[in-house]
Structures are given as C-alpha cells and as structure tokens.
Amino acid sequence: MTEEDSRTVWRWPSFEDFLMDLRYGLRMLRKDTGFTAVAVLTLALGIAVNATMFSLVSGFLLARPPGREPERVAVVTSVNPAGGFLPDASAVSAPNYLAWRQANHVFERYGRCGCIPHS
C-alpha cells in the first residue's frame, strides 16, 4: 500500500497510464488481425475521403472568382416585400438588371468589371 502511494506521488500517472493503454491496445490489435485490417482500411478510407473533399472545397468553393478585381464583384438579388423582405430564391433576371442599371449609376460599364453591356 505504501509502495503504491509513493509510486503515485513520484510518477506521471497520466503519461504512464497512456503508455500502458497504448501497449495494451497494440497487443489486442496484434492478437486479432482481421479486426486490425478492417480498422486500418476504414481509417485509410476516411482520411482519403476527407482529403479529397477538402481539396474539392478548397479548389472550387474557396477560390477567388476570375477577373481583375474580384473583391468588387457583387450578387444582385431582389426582395419580396410580401415574404418579410427575404431574398428571392432565384437571381435577378437580365431585363430587370438592365432596367435597374439604366435607372442608377452603381453598375459599371462592360469592359472594366465584366458586367452585361448596354443594349
């Protein structure tokens, strides 16, 4: 009893317990090779799918839009007042955009920003 108490005081119990658990886990994996193979293949497949999804999201969704000044690109949407001023599910039609562009001066001309040209 005294020996166990002194061992608890003089050692790093969490690190030594971790090492004992690690050794036990490795012994169990070595004992059952079928389970080990399935576990390793499952982990490999999960890591591969995760890396693939990250690459796709990074390449397509997080990429900057093409153009000279992509930070100036905006999405034009309309608001439906009957629905509590929530944005519409679809984008603004080209005739509406052209009418809005003629009525104000917030849209730039074609050539500088890549907007639809005046008709």
Secondary structure, DSSP 8 states (H G I E B T S, - for coil): -HHHHHHHHHS-HHHHHHHHHHHHHHHHHHH-HHHHHHHHHHHHHHHHHHHHHHHHIIIIISS--SSS-GGG------EEGGGTSEE-SS---HHHHHHHHHH-S-S--TTTS------
